[in-house]
Every structure is written in structure tokens, then in C-alpha cells.
Amino acid sequence: MIFTTGKVHLSTADALNDPFECSLQEIGKEWIDDKIVEMKSAGVAGFALAAHRAIESKSPFFGLSPNKTKKILEKLSKKKDLDSSYEFYKKTMISINGYPPSNCDNFFSNIDKQLNKVGIFSMSTCSLIQLLWAHYTVDHKGICIGLSATKGSKLDNSEHCLPVSYSDSIPEMSPKGFQSEMAFSIAESGNMFASSYQLSFADDTFRAAISSKPTCWSYEKEWRYIEPIGGEFPWPGRLSEIVFGLKCPEKRRQHYIDLAERNVPNEVLLYEIKVKPGSNEIERVPYKQSKTIPLMPLETEHFNNNGNKVKRLSIEQFSHEVMGLIKKGDIEEALYQLNNNLKDSPDAPHLLNLKGVAFGFSGQHEEALIMFQKLDVLFPNNPENLYQQSCALSALNRNLEAIQLLRRANELEHNDSSIPFNLGLEIIKTGGDIAEAKLFLNTARLMGHPKARQVINELVPS
């Protein structure tokens, strides 16, 4: 997906494998109390200043006339302490705006939540660390992707890319406290109001918490690309090299070369890991094909025959975008894009498959079946297509036909756990042999299907 989408996935702390990710030592109550007073004072003062400016300029204040604004300020001036002033400010904001100001008291209880929302993409400065290959590439069978910190990229930006510090102490709050920032929203009246306080992304303590790990992890030599939230983001730097693991099969090597050539617009340098002669060390050497030959143009945007600016996408990129539309329920747009491309390539398997999937998602199962049957004629004995046909048949209550196709699919070479899983379910649904169904469900379990174990347990309670 890194190759085909042009993006990387940033995980949040709870998805990483160190239970101490994004941890901070407990913050002193006295400091918190002082900071809350400071925040409340700033909120009240800011409210009063904005009201005075509205009166001076004879402009509405959250839709209120200057006279009504004066009365509010008079009431505020009669409040004897900060707490009563802040409560008046809060109630006034709710009455004139419909929204309360930011809750200062919740700011510190939300720090852990904010830390756990941060998106983290982990990298290493070295591709020769044997433990990384063993832990993260299924015993040296995978690859290592190299990204370059090109000028202007996120990897070249110290706010977004930082080295991990290794220490067996949990980070403490900086003596200067926290650097906070206020988030603003716009009310229906058009006025801007403070909606929440949060830690600044540039805060030293905040950054220490998201870039610190125990010393037992120091062998990883980790750097992190970070964003305020997790999710998918464009490559943070140029995808510049691929290193094949010591045991990476030749077929997989060619798979990744093909992916890079179709989806990466620049040349990608190719390396492989070898054992250093006469030692138990590894080294990185140039691969027999030293670099990719890009099929994706550097300039992906062009004008079509209608004069509209469009973007060229690889097969994988186009499929990813259309599947995004389908999953969002935008079937009409997905079908429009597919039909446009089918005019030029009426037998393209990825287009026919996606059109069938789009019909299936929208409940048009007869139309979906027609698409997958057409694919079966053009490209027979494809287990994925047989599986898709079976789904359409099952939705049309033609379960016995679905079972026949699933049996055919399961006899072919495939790695899709849904094929034996659905086969087991269909056999149960049609009142077939439970022992046979369990056999297929167990195969699905061994292949990693997430629901197989639960179904098996429901069949025969332990």
C-alpha cells in the first residue's frame, strides 16, 4: 500500500509494540492549579477586550448591539473574584453563542488523550540491523524501504521528524511548563470563539513524550515522522531505495520492483542483503538490477480531450481511489469513473472486477454477477473472481451454486482465508455436513481469518 497509494500509515501509541509509548510522569497539582488560573484569566480578559473593541468600533459583538454589550461588561465588572467572573463569561458565551468556552479544568486530564492521538511512523537510520530484519520482515523474507529527506519534505522538517531518545526514565514536564495553544471555532453569527485548549505540537515536553523509549530498544536507531493525528499521509520524503532481505524470494523481489516501476515516478535504487564472507555479519550490496525504470511519469497531471486537468494514476492507484469511493457509498461516482475507463479498455480485469464490487456494495447483485461471469469467461480459473461470483450468488439466495464455485476456488492456488471460511458457512446454511464445514472453517482459522475461531466455537461449544 505504501507503493500503490503514495502514502504511509501513521499509527497511534496504543497500536505500537512498546506499552510505555507516549508516557509522561505525573504533573504536580500545584502547577496545574496555577496554570488553570492563568487560562481562566486569559479567557475572561480576552472576552472583555473583544467586547470593548466591538463597542469602540460600533460593531455587533456576537450579534449584540453596542448597548447590550456595555451591559454585559458592567455585569462582568461587578464580579468579585476570578471563579465568578469565569462562570459569568461561560454562561454569557452559551447564551449569546450557543457554545461554552474551552474547559480549562479538563485541559490536563486530556493530555494523555492528546498524546495517544499523535500519528507515528517509525524508521531507522540503518538497514543492517539483524534484529529489525528478524522481528519485522518474517525472518529476513521481506524488504526495507528507504525514504530520503529531500528539501522541503516532512523528513527535512524538525517539527515533523525527530530522533528517538532512549532512557529508562519517563519524561518529566519541562521546568517552563507546557506550551499550550487555543483552538478557535466560528459561530453561526460569524464570530470566532475559543473552543478548546490543547498542548502545542511544538511543546518540548509533548515532543519528548512521543519520542522517548526505554534503552532496551536503542538497537533500533529510530527516527519518527509525526503528525498531530494518526492515519494515512503522503510519503514524508522521496521513496528512494528498496533493500531485499536475505531470504526474500525472487518472486517477491520482482513483485516489489514492478510495484515501484508502476507507481513511483523517480528511479528507485535496488539493494540486497548478503552474508559477509567468513563472518556472522550482513552487508548491503547493489542488486543485479541496480535501479527501477519508472513507468509512472514525473508529471502526472495533464489536460484531457475536453480540456480538463486530470491526473494519471497507475492501475493500483486507480483501484485504491475507486475502492475508497465504493466504501464511502459514492457508487454513482465510482461507476462513472469505471465506465469512462472501460470505454478505452473494455476487457480490463481490474475495471470489470471493481464494477462488480461496486454493484455488490449497492445491492445490485444480478448486475454484479454478470460482471464477474464476464470476467470468468475472459480469465477462467481465477480464485478471487470465483469467490466474488459466489458472494453475488449467495446474496441472491442461490447458495448451492455458490458452494460449487467456492469448491472450485478452494482447489486452486490461493491465500484468501475468506474462500474456505465462506465455503464452511454456506455448507452450514444449506444444512450440509457439519464435519466438512468445520474442516473448511479450521483451514480458514489457520490462514488467519478473524472470525473463523468464533464460528467453530459456536458450532461445538468447548
N, C-alpha and C positions, 0 to 999 in steps of 0.2 A: 504493500500500500504506500510505502514511502516513495517508491518509484512512480507508481501509477497515478497518485493524486497530487504529487508535488508538495505534500505536506508531511509533517511529523506529528505524532501524538504526545502531548504533554500530560503526564499522569499527575494526580494529586497525591498528597502524602500517604493517605490510607491505602493507596494501591501499590506503594513501593515496598521493598522487602526488608527495610530496616524499621522496627517498631518505634524507634526513637526519632524518626523524621520530624522535622519542624517542631521541636520541643523547646520550651523556654522555662527557666526557673521561675518560681512563684514571685509575683510582683508585690512589693510591700504595700500594706493597706494605707499607711500614712501618705505615701507618694500618690496613690490612686485618689485619695480624698482631695489632696491639693490640686491634682490635675482636673478633677471633676468641677471644683470651684472655678478654676481657670476657664474651663469650657463654658460653664453656665454664664459666667460674667461676660465672656466674649459674645455669646448668643444674645443676651439682653442688650448689651452695648450696640451690637450690630443692628438689632431691631430698632432701637431708639434712633440711631444715626440715620438709617434709611428713612424712617418716618419724618425726621427733621428736614432732610433733603427734599422729600416729597412736598412738605409744606412750603419750603422756601421757593421751590420751582413751580408751586401751584399745580402740581400734577397729582393724579389719583395714586393712592397707596393701597395696593391690593383691591382696587375698585372703590375705595372710600374717598370721600371728599376731604379737602384740607381741614374743614371744621371738625369732622368726625375723627380725623387723625389726631388733631390737637387734644380732643377729649380723652383719647386713648393714652396719649403721652402724659396728660395731667394725672390720670388714674395710676399710671406706672410710677410717676414721681412720688406718690404718696405711700408706696410700699416701703416698709421699714428695713427689710433685710433681703439678701440675695435669693433665698429659697422662695419667698413670697413673690418677689419680682419675676423670678423664672417661671413660677406657676402661672402668674398673670400673663406673661408673654406666651406661654404654651397654650393656655385656653384661648387667648386672643387669636393666635395663629390658626387654631382649629376652627374658630367661629368665622373668621374672615376668609380663610383659605381652604378649609376642609382637610388640612393636613397638619399634624403636630410637627414641631421642630425635631431635630435629631435628639435621640435619647442619650444624654451624656452618661447616665448611670449604667447603661448597657455596653458602653464602648469597650471596657476592659474584659467583660465576660465574653465579648465577641472576638477577642484577639485570636483565640485558638481556632475559631471557625474560619477567620480570615486566613490564618496560616495554612489551614487544611484545604483552602480553595486554590492555593497557588499551583500553577502548572509547572511541572519539572520534566525536562528532557535531559537524560543523563548521557554523558560522553566521557571518553578517556583520552589522555594525551598520547597514549601508546597502544599500538596494535599488536604488541609482542608479549602481552601478559598471559601466561598459560592458564591461570585460574579463570580469567574472563572467558577465554575460549571454552574451557571445560564447563563453566556454570551457565553461560548464556547462548551457546551455539550447539547444544546437544552433543557434547563430547567432540568438539572441533569439526562438526559436519556443516556448520553454517558459514556465514560471511561477516565481515566487518565493513561498515560503510564509512567513508571518510568525507567530512564536510570542511570546507575552507572558510576562514574568517575574512571574506572579501570586504573591501572598503564599503562602508555604509550598511553592511549586513548586521543582523541581530548578534551574530557571534563576534562582531567587531565593536559591539556596544557594551560597555562595562555595566550599564544598568540592567542588561538582559543576559549577560554571560559572565559567570563568576566561578572562581575555583572553589572546590570544597575544602574546608578546613577540618583537620582530623584532631579530635580531642575527646578525652573521656569525661569531660565536664560539660554539662548542659549550658548553653549560652545564657548569660545574665543580661538584664536590662542595662543599657548604656547609662553612665552617670548623668548624662544630659537628659535622660528620659526618652520618651518616644516622640518621633516626628509624626504628627497626625495631619490629616487633610480632611476637608469637608466636601462631601458630595452635594451637589445642588440639583434641584428639580424645578420645573416650571409649572406653575399652577394654571388653571383654566383662564384666569384673569390675565395671564401673560407675565405675571411677576415671578421672579426667581426666589426660591427659598431654600434654606439649608435642610437637607433631608436626612443626612447621616454623617457621623464621624467615622473615619477608618484610619488604620495605620497607613502611612505613606509608603509606597513601593520602594522609595529610596531610603527609608529609615534603616540605620546601621544595625539595630538590634533585630529588626524584622529580617534583614538580609542574612545576618549571622545565623538565625534560626533555620532558614531554608537552605543554608549551605554548610552546615556542620554535621559531621558523622563521627561515631566512635573510631578510635585508632585502629581497630581490627579491620576496618575497611580501607585503610590507607594504600594497600597494594593496588587499588583500582585507579589511582591518579585521576580522580574525577573532576570534570568541569560540568557546569549546569547552564543550560539555556532555560530561562524562566519567564513566565508571563503571570499577570495577576490572577488568572483563572486557568484551569486545565482545559484540554480539548485539542482540536486539530488547528495547527498553524502552518503557514508556508515554510518551506525549508529555511532555516535561520542563516544559512550560508550556501555557497555553491557546492553541489554534490560533485566531488572531485575524484574519488577513488573507491575501488572495491578491492577488498583483500579476501581471497578464498581460504577457508580453513584447511588445515592439514588433511582432514578426511572428507572434505566437501566433494560429493560425487560429480563426475564430469557432466552428467545431465543437468544437475542443478547449477553448475558454473555457467553453462550455455544459457540456461533459463534466465539468470540474472544479467548476463551480457545482452541478451535480446531485450529484456525489460528496459535496461539503461539506454540502449540504442533507439528504442521506440519512444522513450519518454523523457530523456534528459537531453536538452539542446546542446550542451557542450561535450567535449571529449572527456571521458572518464578513464583515469589511469587504472590498469589492472595489475594486481599482485597476487601471489600465493604464499602460503606459509610452508616452509620446509624445515626438516630437522637439520641442525648444523652438524656436519660430518664429525664423527668421533666425540659427540657430546650429548647431553640431555637438554640442550637449549634449542630454541626455534629461531628462525630468521625469516624476514620478508624479502622475497625476490620478485622481479618482474615476471608476469605470466607470459606464456608463449604468444598470446595476443596482447600486445603491450597496452592498447587502449581501445576504447569503443569508437565506432564510426557512427556518429549521430544521424538518425533518420528524421528526428524532430528538428525543424528549422529554428534557428535562434530567434527569428522574428515570427512569432506565431499568429500575429494579427494581420488580417488582410481584408480587402473590400471584395464582396461577392458580386455577382452579376446584377443585383438590384441596387448596388451602391452602398450596401450596409456593411459596417465594420464587424467582422466576425473573427473568432479565434479558432485556429486549427487545434484539434485535440487528437491524441493517439486513440487507438481502439479502447485501451484500458481507461484512459481519462474520460472519454465519451461515455463508456459504460458506467463508470462511477458517478458521473453527473446525472445521467438518466435514472440510475437506481435511487439517487438522492431525491429526485422529483417523485418517483413512484412511492417511496417510503413516506414522503410528506403528503401523499394523496393528490398530488398535482398530475393526475393521469392524462388530462387533456393536453398539457404542455409536453409531457413525455411522449405521447403518441404523435404529436405534431413534429417533434424533433426526429423521431424514428421514421415516420413516413417520408419526411424530407430526404433523409439519408437513404432510405430504401429505393427511392426513385433512381439513384445512381448505382446502387448495389443491391438489387432485389433478392439475391440469394445469400447475402452476408449472414453467416450463422449467428454472430453476436447481436445483430439487429433483430432477426427473427425471434431469437430467444428472449430478448428484452421486451419485444412487443407481446409475446405470450405471457411473460411475467406481469406486464402492465395490465393486460386483460384479466389475469387471475386476481391481482390485487383489487381490481374494481368490481369483482364478482361476475365478470363476463366469461364464464368457464367454457362455454361452447366455442367462443372465439379463441380463447387461449388454447384449447385442444387442437383446433385447426392449425394454429401456428406451429405447435410442437409436432404435429403429424407431418406438416410440410418439411420441417427440419429433419424428421426421421427418414423421409424419402431421400433428401439431399445428402444427409450424413448419417447413415444407418449405424446401429450398434453403439450409440453414444450413451453411456450410463446416465449422464446428467439429464439428457433430453428424455430418456425413458422415465426417469424419476419425475420430471416436470409433467409429462403426459399422465402419469399415474395420479398426480395431485389433482389435475383437472378432472380426470375420470372419477376420483373419489368424491370431489365436490359435486359431481353430477349424479352421485349415488350409483355409479357403475363400478362397484367395489371388486367384483370378480375379475373384470378386465384390468383394473388397477393392479391386482395381485399378480396377474400374468406378466405385466410389464415390469413390476418390481423384481420378480424372479429372474427375468432376463437381465435386468440391470445388475443384480447382485452376482450373477455368474460372470459378468465382465470385470476387468481390472478397474478398480475404483478405490477411492479413500474417503467416501462420503458416508458417515455414520447414519445419516438420515435414511439411506436406502434400506438397510436391514431393520432399522427402527420402524419405519412406516410399514414395511412388509409384515413385521410382527403384529403391529396394531391392526392392519387390515384383516389378517387371519383371525384375530380375536373378534373383530367387528362382525365378520361374516359367520361366526360360530364354528371356525375351523379348529384344527388340532392345537390345543394349548401348549403341548410339549414342543411342537415345532415352532410355535410363536415365541416361546421362551428362548429357544435356540437362537433365533434371529435377534431378539432383544438383547441377549447376552453378548452376541457379536457386536451390536451397536454400543453396548456398555464398554467393551474392551477397546473399541475405536474412539471412545471418549464422548459419546452422546450424553448431554447433561441430564436428560430426563429418563434414560433407559433404566437405571437402578430403581428409581421410584416406581415405574410401571411394573417391573419384575416383583418388587416387594408387595405391591398391591395384588398381584396375581396369587402369590403364595406367601402369606404372612409368616415372618420368621418367628 
